[in-house]
Amino acid sequence: MVGSKRWRVGLLYVLAFAVLFVMVFPYLYMVLGSLAPWDEVDRKLVPSSLTLRSYEWLFRGGEDVVPRPWLRAFFNSLVVTSASTLLMLVTAVMVGYALSKVTFKGRQWVNNVILFQMFYPSIILLIPLFLIVRYLGWYNTYWAMILPKAVNLWAIFMYTNFFRSIPDELIEAAKMDGAGHFTIIRRIVWPMSRSITTIIFLFLFMERWVELLWDMLVVNNEKMLTLNVLLAQMFGPYGGYPGPMYAASVLLTLPILILFILFSKNFKEGMQFILK
């Protein structure tokens, strides 16, 4: 009986490692491709030696004839993603708190509209948003990439449900002590939502970091391009440079990997709350 149980546990470990290998292998292949000599990229699974030539090629700006601002694009992606994520978090906390802890006329109607919009295809609003950006004169600016992405309905939905789990007595006690809504959010609600905030932050950052279509629509100035857009534009002309393309892809995934490692503990706690 004990032997049979050990055999089943061993089989589960083998299956788990097999699934993990299948999931990790594309990233491992990408990293090895970015470090491989150019004559071995996509020809050898494990390169005979490692080199930083692909990264040096990127940092120099690409091909000498048609240089590309790879580092500038990476900086643009960091600025746009960080600002957009921060705005999405702030608006989600404010709206989520209002829908869960503030009584006002039409609250349920607003909540229903948000739920409806979550299932509404956002691509339908693409053209109206683009026309608004052109009308306001934001084309080819950071504002065009940041402000239209300042609200995320999924984040509002998550915060609304989490704040409802906070006892109303705690909020009322703070009000009796003279605290206003902003003070309650800053000193009570926000600190209590640290774990769920980590989940929301990571998903919002990742979603905005890999955004492609909107950034391609509102920016055509080479100095304003994000890394995603630059990669998409250069895939054809630089198709003969697979090593640098792998290197650029590594740079694209690096911030997400770093954030996940830094916030892994809070991520696990937030996932436990979501799965309850």
C-alpha positions in Angstrom: 0.0 0.0 0.0 2.8 2.3 1.0 4.8 1.4 -2.2 1.7 2.1 -4.4 1.3 5.5 -2.8 5.0 6.4 -3.3 4.6 5.3 -6.9 1.7 7.6 -7.5 3.5 10.5 -5.8 6.5 9.9 -7.9 4.4 9.9 -11.1 2.8 13.2 -10.1 6.3 14.7 -9.6 7.4 13.5 -13.0 4.3 14.9 -14.7 4.7 18.2 -12.8 8.3 18.5 -14.0 7.3 17.6 -17.5 4.6 20.3 -17.6 7.1 22.8 -16.1 9.7 22.0 -18.7 7.2 22.5 -21.5 6.2 25.8 -20.1 9.8 27.0 -19.4 11.4 25.7 -22.6 10.4 28.5 -24.9 11.9 31.1 -22.6 15.0 29.1 -22.1 15.3 28.7 -25.9 14.8 32.5 -26.3 17.6 33.3 -23.8 20.0 30.8 -25.3 19.2 32.2 -28.8 20.0 35.7 -27.6 23.4 34.5 -26.2 24.4 32.2 -29.1 26.8 33.1 -31.9 24.9 34.4 -34.9 25.8 31.4 -37.1 24.3 29.0 -34.5 21.0 30.7 -33.8 18.1 28.4 -34.6 20.6 25.8 -35.8 21.8 24.4 -32.5 19.6 23.8 -29.4 22.5 24.4 -27.1 25.1 26.9 -28.5 28.8 25.9 -28.4 29.7 29.2 -26.7 27.9 32.2 -25.3 28.3 35.8 -26.6 26.8 39.2 -25.9 27.0 40.2 -29.6 23.2 40.4 -30.0 22.8 42.7 -27.0 25.7 44.9 -28.2 24.1 45.1 -31.6 20.9 46.3 -29.9 22.6 48.8 -27.6 24.5 50.3 -30.6 21.1 51.0 -32.3 20.9 48.1 -34.7 22.2 48.2 -38.2 24.5 51.1 -39.0 22.7 51.9 -42.2 19.2 52.1 -40.6 19.8 52.6 -36.8 16.9 52.0 -34.4 16.5 53.4 -30.9 16.1 50.2 -29.0 17.1 51.6 -25.6 14.9 54.6 -26.2 12.0 52.3 -27.0 12.7 50.3 -23.8 12.6 53.6 -21.8 9.3 54.6 -23.5 7.8 51.3 -22.5 8.9 51.7 -18.9 7.5 55.3 -18.7 4.2 54.5 -20.4 3.6 51.2 -18.5 4.5 52.6 -15.1 2.4 55.7 -15.5 -0.6 53.8 -16.9 -0.4 51.1 -14.2 -0.3 53.7 -11.4 -3.3 55.6 -12.8 -5.2 52.4 -13.2 -4.5 51.4 -9.6 -5.5 54.8 -8.2 -8.8 55.0 -10.2 -9.6 51.4 -9.4 -9.1 52.0 -5.6 -11.2 55.1 -5.7 -14.1 53.7 -7.7 -14.0 50.3 -5.9 -14.2 52.0 -2.5 -17.1 54.2 -3.6 -19.0 51.3 -5.0 -18.4 49.1 -1.9 -18.4 51.6 1.1 -20.2 54.8 0.0 -24.0 54.9 -0.4 -25.2 57.1 -3.2 -28.1 57.1 -5.7 -27.4 54.9 -8.7 -24.6 52.9 -7.2 -26.1 49.6 -8.3 -26.6 51.0 -11.8 -23.0 52.1 -12.0 -21.9 48.6 -10.8 -24.1 46.9 -13.5 -22.6 49.2 -16.2 -19.1 48.2 -15.2 -20.0 44.5 -15.3 -21.6 45.0 -18.7 -18.5 46.8 -20.0 -16.2 44.0 -18.9 -17.8 41.7 -21.4 -18.1 44.5 -24.1 -15.5 44.1 -26.9 -13.1 47.0 -26.3 -11.9 47.1 -29.9 -15.3 48.8 -30.8 -14.1 51.9 -28.9 -10.8 52.0 -30.7 -11.8 54.4 -33.5 -13.7 56.9 -31.2 -10.8 56.9 -28.8 -8.3 57.5 -31.6 -10.4 60.4 -33.0 -10.6 62.0 -29.5 -6.8 61.7 -29.2 -6.3 63.4 -32.6 -8.8 66.1 -31.7 -7.0 66.9 -28.4 -3.7 67.1 -30.1 -2.2 64.2 -28.2 -1.0 62.2 -31.3 2.7 61.2 -31.0 2.8 62.1 -27.2 3.0 60.1 -24.0 -0.5 61.3 -23.1 -2.0 59.4 -26.0 -0.6 56.1 -24.7 -1.2 56.8 -21.0 -4.5 58.6 -20.4 -6.8 56.4 -22.5 -5.5 53.4 -20.5 -6.0 55.1 -17.1 -9.1 53.1 -16.2 -9.3 49.3 -16.0 -12.7 47.8 -15.3 -11.3 44.4 -14.2 -9.2 46.2 -11.5 -12.3 48.1 -10.3 -14.3 44.9 -10.1 -11.5 43.2 -8.1 -11.2 46.1 -5.6 -15.0 46.4 -5.2 -15.3 42.8 -4.2 -12.3 42.9 -1.9 -13.4 46.1 -0.1 -16.8 44.6 0.6 -15.0 42.0 2.7 -13.8 44.8 5.0 -16.1 45.2 8.0 -18.3 48.3 7.8 -17.8 48.8 11.5 -14.2 49.6 10.9 -15.1 52.3 8.4 -17.7 53.8 10.7 -15.3 53.8 13.6 -12.8 55.8 11.5 -15.5 58.2 10.5 -16.5 58.8 14.2 -12.8 59.7 14.8 -13.1 62.4 12.1 -11.5 60.6 9.2 -12.6 61.4 5.7 -12.9 59.0 2.8 -9.4 59.8 1.5 -7.9 59.3 4.9 -9.8 56.0 5.3 -8.5 54.8 1.9 -4.9 55.9 2.7 -4.7 54.6 6.3 -7.1 51.7 6.5 -8.3 50.3 3.1 -5.1 50.6 1.1 -2.8 48.9 3.7 -5.4 46.1 4.2 -5.4 45.4 0.4 -1.7 44.9 0.0 -2.0 41.3 -1.2 -4.8 41.9 -3.7 -3.0 45.0 -4.9 0.0 42.9 -5.8 -2.1 40.7 -8.0 -3.8 43.6 -9.7 -0.6 45.5 -10.1 1.2 42.6 -11.7 -1.6 41.8 -14.1 -2.1 45.4 -15.1 1.6 46.0 -15.6 1.9 42.9 -17.7 -1.2 43.7 -19.8 0.0 47.3 -20.5 3.6 46.2 -21.1 2.6 43.9 -23.9 0.1 46.4 -25.5 0.7 46.7 -29.2 -2.3 47.8 -31.2 -3.1 51.0 -29.4 0.5 52.2 -29.3 0.8 51.5 -33.0 -2.2 53.7 -33.7 -1.4 56.8 -31.7 2.4 57.0 -32.3 4.5 57.0 -35.5 7.4 59.1 -34.3 10.4 56.8 -34.0 11.5 58.5 -30.8 8.2 57.8 -29.1 7.8 54.1 -30.1 7.5 51.5 -27.4 9.6 48.3 -27.5 6.6 46.2 -28.6 5.9 48.5 -31.5 9.6 48.7 -32.5 9.8 44.9 -32.4 6.8 44.5 -34.6 8.0 47.0 -37.1 11.5 45.5 -37.3 10.5 41.9 -37.5 10.4 42.0 -41.3 13.4 44.1 -42.1 15.5 42.5 -39.4 14.3 39.0 -40.0 17.9 38.1 -40.9 19.0 39.0 -37.4 17.3 36.3 -35.2 19.8 36.7 -32.4 19.1 40.4 -31.8 15.4 39.7 -32.1 15.7 37.1 -29.3 17.7 39.6 -27.3 15.0 42.2 -27.7 12.4 39.7 -26.6 14.5 38.9 -23.5 14.5 42.6 -22.7 10.8 42.7 -23.2 10.1 39.9 -20.7 12.7 40.9 -18.1 10.7 43.6 -16.2 7.8 41.2 -15.7 10.1 38.5 -14.5 11.8 40.8 -12.0 8.5 42.1 -10.7 7.1 38.6 -10.2 10.2 37.5 -8.3 10.1 40.6 -6.0 6.4 40.3 -5.2 6.1 36.5 -5.3 5.1 36.3 -1.6 2.3 38.8 -1.9 1.3 37.2 -5.2 0.6 33.9 -3.4 -1.4 35.6 -0.7 -3.5 37.5 -3.2 -4.1 34.3 -5.2 -5.3 32.6 -2.0 -7.9 35.4 -1.5 -9.1 35.2 -5.1 -9.5 31.4 -4.9 -11.6 31.5 -1.7 
